[in-house]
Amino acid sequence: MHTSVLYRIGHASASHPFRALIGFAVALGLLLGLASTLGGQTQENWDVTGTPSQTGIEMLREHVPGAGNAFARIVVRSDDGALSPGETSALRERLTRMPHVTTVDKPRLSADGDTAVLTVGYDVPVTDADLMGDASALERAIEPSRADGLQVEMNGSLPETAAAPIKGHAEIIGVTIALLIMVFAFGSVVAAGLPIASALGGLIAGSAGVTLLAAVTDVSPTAPMVASMVGLGVGIDYALLVVSRHIEFVRRGHPPVEAAARSVATAGRSAVFAATTVLVSLMGLRLAGLPTYSSFGFATAIAVVAMLAATLLVVPALCRLTGDRILPRTVRHAESRHADIVRSGEQPARAPLTARWAAAVGARPVAAMLVAGVVMLALAAPAAAMRTWPQDSGAQSTELTTRQAHDLIAAEFGTGANADVVIVAPTDRVDATALASALDEVRGIPGVVDVASPTRSPDAALDMVTITIAHDPAAAATGDVLDAIRADLPPGAILTGYTAYLDDISAMLEKRMWVVIGFVVAASVLLLLVVFRSVVIPLKAAFMNLLSVAAAYGVITMVFQWGWGLSLLGVDHPVAVSSWVPILVFAILFGLSMDYEVFLLSRIREEWLATGDARTSVINGLAKTGRVITTAAAIMVAVFLSFASETDIVLKMMGLGMAVAVFLDATVVRMVLVPATMALLGGHNWWLPTWLDRILPHVGVEATAFDDDDCDERALRDARKLAPQRPEEDAHTLAPR
């Protein structure tokens, strides 16, 4: 009997399924109880120590009440002509009475007097906005104005004025589509329901874990949704892999308990390693330099671990409970019919389609590589023109108050009125004459509309100058204007404000991205080197994964920046790619791509070790994994596309980009590039220097060999009477051919 840890876990769970399920449910209940009592609220943290604009913000917080902290911009418009002083003063008074409000600027009126903007300053930074208590105070303050027939919209840095609401329907859509795909693939509602049940349990556990994480650190409001998106995708995939392997062992004639234990010991082992690669990639997000990225990494890691735990504990228990019902009746009849055919001497069915495909690709590897390479490079090419900007309310849906406030300000005060740009000059370091001379230079910069007169802080420590530019914050020309202003400032003066801060973040992320890429690629190559004991395989896998990510970048650029088919996603005009997206997409996709690499190469390596035939091992490995990888990829694409239906523009970009990348990875890469390159290289695929082989630890994936002697012979004979094995059958057949 095998004694591996995973085998024992699977065997114990399958031997006592009700205990396993009840234990998991109890643990889930305890986790939910802890989350409800100790959990925290999500909150952005964009403080980036070391950037010039962050230094300027800290100066404003120190010397000017309300400046540099959380703020809200209230836009009031009358359709009946000019606003009356009473209408704006009453609103201003209500805003002033809100908790933690330190300043409410005098209304700034448009030229025709029908629109006013009031800026509210708070006494806490945006990272501590949850200290303000009741988030509906702002809504209550503006409601009387709306009741009077005025249009009142708002944006700013508060969660309720900055973030798009999460509808939460994406999970339902994704799970429903995934269930339909698996019913079609398995041909059995029972078998299809197992991965869904496991993933739902993992989703609940992961959500509770993220809530607990928010109690000890700042977690971005978008992070739980990204964690759910990735968690659902990998959770269903891991469970699908184990269930399909369980079906394979059942069809070989093993009893349900033994089949479940073996599936966890083999496919579960691949899932563990695949999850490890995802976790390693996610940890690379910490190198991005922004606290909000760390929250994305930790939250998604919690979701992945929860899904893996559910796969290893829940799936074998459910497989035991379903017994032979996991195989559809049509399959069992087809199996019996095949046994009669074999006994009668008739010719068996043809080889699986995936095996014939792998053989065809292997016969013309150079042509296959060229065609696939051209497709991938053509899709990736637009990424060279990608332009990024952290976030912009003008890119959000027109149904949101943040977008409507943005549009009203742009229409009444000019597009640059949405750009918040301030020069901060400490009076002990910047001479007033030098500042005045610099401001004269700034006035002559193309794109600068107005330079206000300097104002001094209450403690006389700072001089502040508000700059009005001609462009929207996310416009391509904005960065050039800001750079030109910085170049004209005297030593000691700092350009800050919300727009300058976002510009600094964008520049920093462009530089940090290469650090993240380097770490993730190096760590993933090292893991694959240890597992597959080959120098060529990891380097080739990393290159192909980079191709998939680059193609995703290209599609995101074409759709969102160039506007190709943008209306299908509910976005009304082309927008810059969010600066948050490239690093997030890279870290997540690189880990997910390694999932399929592990699933495929582990079976190819099994064949290689058993036969020593490089070409046959590729054909057989692809035949045994092609259908399950295709099914898993289809599920993940459906899950990711469902999240593209959310309102938030960042989720739309990530959902579309990751869906495209997974589709290409499971089709062009795994079905064409991998077999073509492995056919070309032959035995060189597994080349490893002797000295390196001696120092590397031995870690296998699905490397545990099982013989029929490993299980009870009488049970095996009885099971084989019920489910005879088709000798040439694809080991991962999920439905009758």
C-alpha positions in Angstrom: 0.0 0.0 0.0 1.3 3.4 -0.9 2.2 5.6 2.1 2.6 9.1 0.5 1.0 11.9 2.4 -1.4 12.8 -0.4 -2.4 9.2 -0.8 -3.2 8.9 2.9 -5.2 12.1 2.8 -7.3 10.9 -0.2 -7.7 7.4 1.3 -8.8 8.8 4.7 -11.3 11.2 3.1 -12.7 8.6 0.8 -12.9 5.9 3.5 -14.8 8.2 5.9 -16.6 10.6 3.5 -19.2 11.9 6.0 -16.5 12.6 8.6 -14.4 14.5 6.0 -17.4 16.6 4.8 -18.6 17.3 8.3 -15.1 18.2 9.4 -14.7 20.6 6.4 -18.1 22.1 7.1 -17.2 22.7 10.8 -13.9 24.3 9.8 -15.8 26.5 7.3 -18.3 27.5 10.0 -15.5 28.4 12.4 -13.7 30.4 9.8 -16.9 32.3 8.9 -17.5 33.0 12.6 -14.0 34.4 13.0 -14.5 36.5 9.9 -17.8 38.0 11.1 -16.4 38.9 14.5 -12.8 39.8 13.8 -12.8 40.6 10.1 -12.0 44.0 8.7 -13.2 46.3 5.9 -11.4 46.7 2.6 -9.5 49.9 2.2 -7.1 51.2 -0.4 -3.5 52.2 0.6 -1.6 54.0 -2.2 1.0 55.6 0.0 4.3 55.2 -1.8 7.2 56.4 0.3 9.9 58.0 -1.7 8.0 59.5 -4.6 8.1 63.3 -4.9 4.4 63.7 -5.0 4.0 61.6 -1.8 6.5 63.9 -0.1 4.4 66.9 -1.2 1.2 65.2 0.1 2.8 64.6 3.5 3.9 68.2 3.7 0.3 69.4 3.0 -1.0 67.0 5.7 1.4 68.4 8.2 0.9 72.1 7.5 -2.5 72.6 6.0 -5.7 71.4 7.7 -7.6 69.0 5.4 -5.0 69.1 2.6 -3.4 65.9 1.4 -6.1 63.8 3.1 -9.2 62.1 1.9 -11.4 64.4 -0.2 -14.7 64.4 -2.1 -15.7 66.7 -5.0 -19.4 67.5 -5.1 -20.8 68.7 -8.4 -24.2 70.5 -8.4 -26.1 71.4 -11.6 -29.4 73.1 -12.2 -31.4 72.4 -15.4 -33.5 75.6 -14.7 -30.8 78.2 -15.1 -28.3 79.6 -12.6 -27.9 78.2 -9.1 -29.1 80.4 -6.3 -26.7 81.3 -3.5 -29.1 79.7 -1.1 -29.0 76.3 -2.9 -25.2 76.1 -2.7 -24.9 77.6 0.8 -27.4 75.1 2.2 -25.5 72.2 0.7 -22.2 73.6 1.9 -23.5 73.9 5.5 -24.7 70.3 5.5 -21.4 69.1 4.2 -19.5 71.0 6.9 -21.4 69.3 9.6 -20.3 65.8 8.5 -17.9 63.9 10.7 -14.2 64.5 10.2 -14.7 67.3 7.7 -12.2 70.1 8.2 -12.9 72.3 5.1 -15.5 72.8 2.5 -14.3 75.2 -0.2 -16.5 78.0 -1.5 -18.5 76.9 -4.5 -16.7 77.3 -7.8 -19.3 78.4 -10.3 -19.3 77.8 -14.1 -19.4 80.7 -16.5 -23.2 80.4 -16.9 -23.8 79.8 -13.2 -25.7 76.6 -13.5 -23.0 74.3 -12.2 -21.0 74.5 -9.0 -18.1 72.4 -7.5 -17.6 72.1 -3.8 -14.4 70.3 -2.5 -14.7 68.6 0.9 -11.5 68.0 2.9 -11.3 65.5 5.7 -8.9 65.2 8.7 -7.9 61.6 7.9 -5.8 60.3 5.0 -7.6 58.2 2.4 -5.8 55.1 3.8 -7.8 55.7 7.1 -11.1 56.6 5.5 -12.8 53.8 7.4 -12.2 55.8 10.6 -14.9 58.2 9.3 -17.6 55.8 10.4 -20.9 56.0 8.6 -20.2 55.9 4.9 -23.7 57.2 4.0 -23.1 60.6 5.6 -22.2 62.1 2.3 -25.3 60.7 0.7 -27.5 62.1 3.4 -25.9 65.5 3.0 -26.6 65.7 -0.7 -30.0 64.1 -0.7 -32.0 67.3 0.1 -30.4 69.0 -2.9 -31.5 66.2 -5.1 -35.0 66.4 -3.6 -35.1 70.0 -4.7 -34.6 69.0 -8.3 -30.8 69.6 -8.6 -28.4 67.1 -10.2 -25.7 66.2 -7.6 -22.8 63.9 -8.5 -19.6 63.2 -6.7 -16.1 61.8 -7.1 -12.8 62.1 -5.2 -10.7 59.7 -3.2 -13.2 58.2 -0.7 -14.3 54.6 -1.4 -17.8 55.7 -2.2 -16.6 58.4 -4.6 -13.7 56.6 -6.2 -14.4 52.9 -6.6 -16.9 51.4 -9.0 -19.5 49.2 -7.2 -19.0 45.5 -7.4 -22.3 43.9 -8.6 -21.3 40.4 -7.5 -23.1 38.6 -10.3 -19.9 37.4 -12.0 -19.4 34.4 -9.7 -22.9 33.2 -10.4 -22.4 33.5 -14.2 -19.0 31.9 -14.1 -20.2 28.9 -11.9 -23.3 28.4 -14.1 -21.3 28.3 -17.4 -18.6 26.1 -15.8 -21.3 23.6 -14.7 -22.7 23.5 -18.2 -19.3 22.9 -19.7 -18.6 20.0 -17.3 -21.9 18.4 -17.9 -21.1 18.3 -21.6 -17.5 17.1 -20.9 -18.3 14.4 -18.3 -21.8 13.5 -19.7 -22.8 13.2 -16.1 -24.5 15.8 -13.8 -23.1 14.0 -10.8 -19.5 14.1 -12.0 -19.9 17.7 -13.2 -21.2 18.8 -9.8 -18.2 17.6 -7.8 -15.7 20.3 -9.0 -18.4 22.9 -8.6 -19.2 21.8 -5.0 -15.6 21.8 -4.1 -15.0 25.2 -5.6 -17.9 26.7 -3.8 -16.6 25.5 -0.5 -13.2 26.9 -1.3 -14.7 30.2 -2.4 -16.5 30.6 0.9 -13.3 29.7 2.8 -11.2 32.1 0.7 -13.7 35.0 1.2 -13.6 34.5 4.9 -9.8 34.4 4.9 -9.7 37.7 2.9 -12.0 39.3 5.4 -9.7 38.2 8.2 -6.7 39.6 6.2 -8.5 43.0 6.0 -8.4 43.1 9.8 -4.6 43.1 10.0 -3.6 45.0 6.8 -5.1 47.3 4.1 -6.9 45.3 1.4 -7.9 46.9 -1.8 -11.7 46.9 -2.4 -11.0 45.2 -5.7 -8.8 42.5 -4.3 -11.5 40.2 -3.0 -13.1 40.1 -6.5 -9.8 39.4 -8.2 -9.2 36.7 -5.6 -12.6 35.2 -6.3 -12.0 35.3 -10.0 -8.7 33.5 -9.8 -9.8 31.2 -7.0 -12.9 30.0 -8.9 -10.8 29.3 -12.0 -8.0 27.3 -10.3 -10.4 25.6 -7.8 -12.6 24.2 -10.6 -9.5 23.2 -12.6 -7.8 21.4 -9.7 -11.0 19.5 -8.8 -11.6 18.7 -12.4 -8.1 17.2 -12.7 -8.6 15.0 -9.6 -12.1 13.9 -10.7 -10.9 13.0 -14.2 -8.0 11.0 -12.8 -10.5 9.3 -10.4 -12.6 8.3 -13.4 -9.5 6.9 -15.0 -8.8 4.7 -12.0 -12.4 3.6 -11.7 -12.4 2.6 -15.4 -9.3 0.5 -14.7 -11.3 -1.4 -12.2 -10.3 0.1 -8.9 -12.9 0.4 -6.1 -14.0 4.0 -5.4 -11.9 4.4 -2.2 -8.7 3.2 -3.9 -9.4 5.3 -7.0 -10.0 8.4 -5.0 -6.8 7.9 -3.0 -4.8 7.3 -6.2 -6.3 10.4 -7.9 -5.2 12.6 -4.9 -1.8 11.0 -4.9 -1.3 11.7 -8.6 -3.5 14.5 -9.9 -3.6 16.0 -6.4 0.2 16.2 -6.5 0.1 18.1 -9.8 -2.5 20.4 -8.2 -0.2 21.1 -5.3 2.7 21.9 -7.5 0.5 24.0 -9.8 -0.8 26.0 -6.8 2.8 26.5 -5.6 3.7 28.1 -8.9 0.7 30.4 -8.7 1.7 31.4 -5.1 5.3 32.1 -6.1 4.0 34.3 -8.9 1.7 36.1 -6.6 4.4 36.8 -4.1 6.2 38.7 -6.8 3.6 41.4 -6.5 5.3 42.6 -3.3 8.2 43.7 -5.4 5.9 46.2 -7.2 6.4 48.7 -4.4 2.8 49.5 -3.7 1.0 48.3 -0.6 -2.2 47.7 -2.7 -0.3 45.1 -4.8 0.7 43.2 -1.7 -3.0 43.0 -0.7 -3.9 41.6 -4.2 -1.1 39.0 -3.8 -2.1 37.9 -0.3 -5.8 37.9 -1.0 -5.5 35.8 -4.1 -3.0 33.5 -2.4 -5.5 32.8 0.4 -8.2 32.0 -2.3 -5.8 29.6 -4.0 -4.8 27.8 -0.8 -8.5 27.5 0.2 -9.3 26.0 -3.2 -6.4 23.5 -3.0 -7.5 22.4 0.5 -11.1 21.9 -0.7 -9.8 19.8 -3.7 -7.7 17.5 -1.5 -10.3 17.0 1.2 -13.8 17.4 -0.3 -13.3 15.9 -3.8 -12.2 12.4 -2.7 -15.1 12.2 -0.2 -17.6 13.2 -2.9 -16.1 10.7 -5.3 -16.6 7.9 -2.8 -20.2 8.9 -2.2 -21.0 8.9 -5.9 -19.5 5.5 -6.4 -19.9 4.3 -10.0 -22.5 6.9 -10.6 -19.6 9.2 -11.5 -19.6 7.3 -14.8 -22.7 8.0 -17.0 -24.9 5.1 -17.9 -24.0 5.5 -21.5 -20.3 5.2 -20.7 -20.8 2.0 -18.7 -22.8 0.5 -21.6 -20.2 1.6 -24.0 -17.5 -0.1 -21.9 -19.4 -3.4 -21.8 -19.9 -3.2 -25.6 -16.2 -2.6 -26.1 -15.4 -5.7 -24.1 -17.6 -7.8 -26.4 -15.9 -6.2 -29.4 -12.4 -7.1 -28.1 -13.5 -10.7 -27.4 -14.9 -11.0 -30.9 -11.7 -9.9 -32.5 -13.1 -6.8 -34.2 -10.8 -3.8 -34.8 -10.7 -1.3 -31.9 -11.6 2.3 -32.3 -9.1 4.8 -33.7 -6.6 6.6 -31.5 -7.9 9.7 -29.6 -8.2 12.9 -31.6 -5.5 14.6 -29.4 -3.1 11.8 -30.1 -3.7 12.1 -33.9 -3.3 15.9 -33.6 0.0 15.6 -31.7 1.3 13.1 -34.3 0.4 15.5 -37.1 2.1 18.4 -35.4 5.2 16.3 -34.6 5.4 15.3 -38.3 5.7 19.0 -39.4 7.1 20.7 -36.3 8.8 23.6 -38.1 5.6 24.6 -40.1 3.5 24.3 -36.9 5.9 26.5 -34.9 6.0 29.2 -37.6 2.2 29.4 -37.9 1.7 29.5 -34.1 4.5 31.9 -33.6 3.1 34.4 -36.2 -0.3 34.2 -34.5 1.1 34.9 -31.1 3.5 37.7 -32.2 0.7 39.4 -34.2 -1.5 39.5 -31.1 1.3 40.7 -28.9 2.5 43.5 -31.2 0.0 46.1 -30.1 1.4 45.8 -26.6 4.3 47.9 -27.7 1.9 50.9 -28.0 0.3 50.3 -24.6 -0.2 53.5 -22.6 -1.0 53.2 -18.9 -2.6 55.4 -16.3 -3.5 54.2 -12.8 -7.2 55.2 -12.7 -9.6 57.8 -14.1 -13.2 58.3 -13.3 -13.6 59.3 -16.9 -13.0 55.7 -17.9 -15.8 54.3 -15.8 -19.3 53.5 -16.8 -21.6 56.5 -17.6 -24.1 55.1 -15.1 -21.8 55.9 -12.1 -21.9 59.2 -10.2 -18.1 59.4 -10.4 -18.2 59.4 -14.2 -21.1 61.9 -14.4 -19.2 64.2 -12.0 -16.2 63.9 -14.2 -18.1 64.7 -17.4 -19.9 67.7 -15.8 -16.7 69.3 -14.6 -15.1 68.7 -18.0 -18.1 70.2 -19.9 -18.5 73.3 -17.6 -14.9 74.1 -16.6 -12.7 72.4 -19.2 -11.1 69.0 -19.4 -8.1 70.0 -17.3 -10.4 70.9 -14.4 -10.4 67.3 -13.4 -6.6 67.3 -13.1 -5.4 68.3 -9.6 -1.9 69.8 -9.8 -0.3 71.8 -7.0 3.2 73.1 -6.4 4.4 72.9 -2.8 7.4 75.1 -1.9 8.7 75.0 1.7 9.4 78.7 2.7 12.7 77.8 4.4 14.1 76.2 1.3 12.6 78.1 -1.6 13.0 81.8 -2.0 9.9 83.7 -2.9 11.8 85.4 -5.8 13.0 82.1 -7.2 9.4 80.7 -7.0 8.0 83.7 -8.8 10.6 83.4 -11.5 9.8 79.7 -12.0 6.1 80.4 -12.2 6.7 82.8 -15.0 8.4 79.9 -16.9 5.6 77.5 -16.1 3.0 79.9 -17.5 4.7 79.6 -20.9 4.5 75.8 -21.0 2.2 74.5 -23.8 -0.7 72.8 -22.1 -0.7 75.1 -19.0 -3.9 77.1 -18.9 -3.6 79.0 -15.6 -1.1 79.5 -12.8 -2.8 80.8 -9.6 -1.1 83.3 -7.2 0.9 81.6 -4.4 -1.0 81.1 -1.1 0.7 80.5 2.2 -0.2 77.8 4.8 -1.6 78.9 8.2 1.8 78.3 9.8 3.7 80.0 7.0 5.8 76.9 6.4 4.6 76.3 2.8 3.8 78.3 -0.3 1.2 76.6 -2.5 0.4 77.2 -6.2 -2.5 75.6 -8.0 -1.9 74.9 -11.7 -4.6 74.4 -14.3 -3.7 72.3 -17.3 -5.5 71.8 -20.6 -5.8 68.1 -20.6 -7.7 65.3 -18.9 -5.7 63.5 -16.2 -5.5 60.3 -18.3 -4.7 62.1 -21.6 -1.4 61.1 -23.3 -0.2 64.8 -23.2 -0.7 65.1 -19.4 2.5 63.4 -18.5 4.5 65.6 -20.8 3.0 68.8 -19.3 3.8 67.5 -15.8 7.4 66.7 -16.7 7.8 70.2 -18.2 6.5 71.8 -15.0 8.9 69.7 -12.9 11.8 70.8 -15.0 11.1 74.5 -14.4 10.7 74.2 -10.6 13.4 75.6 -8.3 15.3 73.2 -6.0 13.2 72.2 -3.0 9.8 72.8 -4.7 7.7 69.8 -5.4 4.9 69.1 -7.9 2.1 67.2 -6.1 -1.7 66.8 -6.1 -3.8 63.8 -7.1 -2.9 63.9 -10.8 0.9 64.3 -10.2 0.7 61.5 -7.6 -1.0 59.1 -10.2 1.7 60.1 -12.7 4.4 59.2 -10.3 2.8 55.8 -9.6 2.5 55.1 -13.3 6.2 55.9 -13.8 7.2 53.8 -10.8 5.2 50.8 -11.9 6.7 50.9 -15.4 10.1 50.5 -13.8 9.1 48.0 -11.1 7.4 45.7 -13.6 10.7 44.4 -14.9 11.7 43.5 -11.3 8.4 41.6 -10.9 8.9 39.8 -14.2 12.5 38.9 -13.4 11.6 37.4 -10.0 8.5 35.5 -11.2 10.3 34.0 -14.3 13.4 33.1 -12.3 11.5 31.4 -9.5 9.2 29.5 -11.9 12.1 28.3 -14.0 13.8 27.1 -10.8 10.7 25.2 -9.7 10.3 23.5 -13.0 14.0 22.7 -13.1 13.7 20.8 -9.8 10.5 19.0 -10.7 11.2 18.0 -14.4 14.9 17.7 -14.1 15.6 19.4 -17.3 17.2 22.7 -18.3 15.4 23.0 -21.6 11.9 22.4 -20.4 11.8 25.3 -17.9 13.4 27.8 -20.2 11.0 26.8 -23.0 8.0 27.0 -20.7 9.0 30.4 -19.4 9.3 31.7 -23.0 5.9 30.4 -24.1 4.3 31.8 -21.0 5.7 35.2 -21.7 4.3 34.8 -25.2 0.8 34.2 -23.8 1.1 37.2 -21.4 2.3 39.4 -24.2 -0.6 38.4 -26.4 -3.0 39.2 -23.6 -1.4 42.7 -23.3 -1.8 43.1 -27.0 -5.5 42.3 -26.9 -6.1 44.6 -23.9 -4.4 47.4 -25.9 -6.5 46.7 -29.0 -9.8 46.6 -27.2 -9.5 49.3 -24.5 -6.9 51.7 -25.9 -7.7 51.4 -29.6 -11.4 50.8 -29.0 -11.8 47.6 -31.1 -15.1 46.0 -30.0 -15.1 48.1 -26.9 -18.9 48.7 -26.9 -19.4 44.9 -26.3 -17.9 45.4 -22.9 -20.1 48.4 -22.0 -17.3 51.0 -22.3 -18.3 54.1 -24.4 -14.9 55.4 -25.5 -11.2 54.2 -25.7 -9.3 54.6 -22.5 -5.7 54.2 -21.3 -4.9 50.8 -19.8 -5.0 50.9 -16.0 -1.5 50.9 -14.5 -2.7 48.3 -12.1 -3.4 45.8 -14.8 -0.1 44.8 -16.5 1.7 43.6 -13.3 -1.4 42.0 -11.9 -2.2 40.2 -15.1 1.4 39.1 -15.5 1.8 37.6 -12.0 -1.5 35.8 -12.1 -1.3 34.6 -15.7 2.3 33.3 -15.4 1.2 31.1 -12.5 -1.9 29.9 -14.2 0.0 29.1 -17.4 2.4 27.0 -15.4 -0.7 25.0 -14.2 -1.3 23.7 -17.8 2.5 23.3 -18.3 2.6 21.0 -15.2 -0.5 19.1 -16.1 0.8 18.3 -19.6 4.5 17.8 -19.0 4.0 15.6 -15.9 2.2 13.1 -18.1 4.7 13.4 -21.0 7.5 12.8 -18.5 5.8 9.7 -17.1 5.7 8.3 -20.7 9.3 9.4 -21.3 10.5 7.6 -18.1 8.5 4.5 -19.0 9.5 4.2 -22.7 12.5 6.5 -23.4 10.7 7.4 -26.7 10.6 11.2 -27.0 8.1 11.3 -29.9 5.7 8.7 -28.5 5.8 10.3 -25.0 4.6 13.6 -26.4 1.8 11.9 -28.3 0.6 9.8 -25.4 1.0 12.7 -22.9 -1.0 15.0 -25.0 -3.6 12.3 -25.6 -4.0 11.7 -21.9 -4.3 15.4 -20.9 -5.6 17.2 -24.1 -9.3 16.8 -23.3 -9.0 17.6 -19.6 -6.8 20.7 -20.3 -9.2 21.9 -22.9 -12.1 21.5 -20.6 -10.3 23.2 -17.7 -9.3 26.1 -20.0 -12.8 26.5 -21.3 -14.0 26.7 -17.7 -11.4 29.3 -16.8 -12.1 31.4 -19.9 -15.8 31.4 -19.0 -15.1 32.4 -15.4 -12.7 35.2 -16.5 -15.1 36.5 -19.1 -17.9 36.6 -16.6 -15.9 39.0 -14.5 -15.4 41.3 -17.6 -19.2 41.9 -17.2 -18.6 43.8 -13.9 -18.9 47.6 -13.9 -15.3 48.4 -12.8 -13.0 49.1 -15.7 -10.0 47.3 -14.0 -12.0 44.1 -13.7 -13.1 44.3 -17.3 -9.5 44.6 -18.4 -8.3 41.8 -16.2 -11.2 39.5 -17.1 -10.8 39.9 -20.9 -7.0 39.8 -20.8 -6.8 36.6 -18.7 -9.5 34.9 -20.7 -7.6 35.6 -23.9 -4.3 34.4 -22.4 -5.8 31.2 -21.0 -7.5 30.4 -24.4 -4.3 30.9 -26.3 -2.3 29.0 -23.7 -4.5 26.0 -23.9 -4.8 26.0 -27.7 -1.9 27.6 -29.6 0.8 27.0 -26.9 -0.2 23.6 -25.4 -1.6 22.0 -28.6 0.9 23.4 -31.2 4.0 25.0 -29.8 4.7 22.5 -27.0 4.4 19.3 -29.2 6.2 21.0 -32.1 9.2 22.1 -30.0 9.4 18.8 -28.1 9.3 16.9 -31.4 12.1 19.0 -32.8 14.3 18.6 -29.7 13.6 14.9 -29.0 15.6 13.5 -26.2 17.4 16.9 -25.7 14.2 18.1 -24.0 15.3 16.2 -20.9 18.9 17.2 -20.9 20.4 18.0 -17.5 24.1 18.3 -16.7 25.3 15.5 -14.4 26.7 17.9 -11.8 23.4 19.7 -11.6 21.5 16.4 -11.3 23.5 15.6 -8.2 22.8 18.8 -6.4 19.1 19.2 -7.2 16.5 17.8 -4.8 14.3 15.1 -6.1 10.7 16.2 -6.3 8.2 14.5 -8.6 4.8 15.5 -10.0 2.5 12.5 -10.7 5.7 10.4 -10.5 4.3 7.8 -8.1 3.8 4.5 -9.9 0.8 2.4 -9.0 0.4 -1.3 -9.6 -2.8 -3.3 -9.3 -1.1 -5.1 -6.4 -1.4 -1.9 -4.4 -5.1 -2.5 -3.7 -7.2 -5.3 -2.5 -7.2 -8.0 -5.2 -10.8 -9.3 -4.5 -12.2 -5.8 -4.6 -10.3 -5.1 -7.8 -11.7 -8.2 -9.5 -15.2 -7.4 -8.4 -14.8 -3.8 -9.7 -13.5 -5.0 -13.0 -16.5 -7.1 -13.6 -18.6 -4.0 -13.5 -16.3 -1.7 -15.4 -13.9 -3.4 -17.9 -11.1 -1.2 -19.2 -10.8 -0.2 -22.9 -7.1 -0.8 -23.6 -6.5 2.0 -26.0 -8.8 4.4 -24.3 -7.7 8.0 -23.6 -6.9 8.0 -19.9 -8.6 11.3 -19.5 -11.8 10.5 -21.4 -14.6 12.4 -19.7 -17.5 11.4 -21.9 -18.3 8.7 -24.5 -16.8 9.3 -27.9 
